[in-house]
Amino acid sequence: MYVRDYLNISEFGVDEKFRRQGIASEMISFIRKYAKENNFSRLELNMREFNQSALEFYEAAGLSTYRRYMEMKI
């Protein structure tokens, strides 16, 4: 067993009518500050591959892909 050194963001989103107002950026800033204050070394989140606008936002916010999950429909 090991100590978890990352903060997992399991749900993240802003209602469509409130997007492009800086809310998501403020949320990421808040989460980063909280993670630093609590000695986490990194943030982790999952997103759907088809969600291109989310990917663009996350990359602009400083996140990068380090793991990819794949599936096969049966």
Helices and strands as residue ranges (DSSP letters): E 6-9, G 16-18, H 23-37, E 42-45, H 52-60
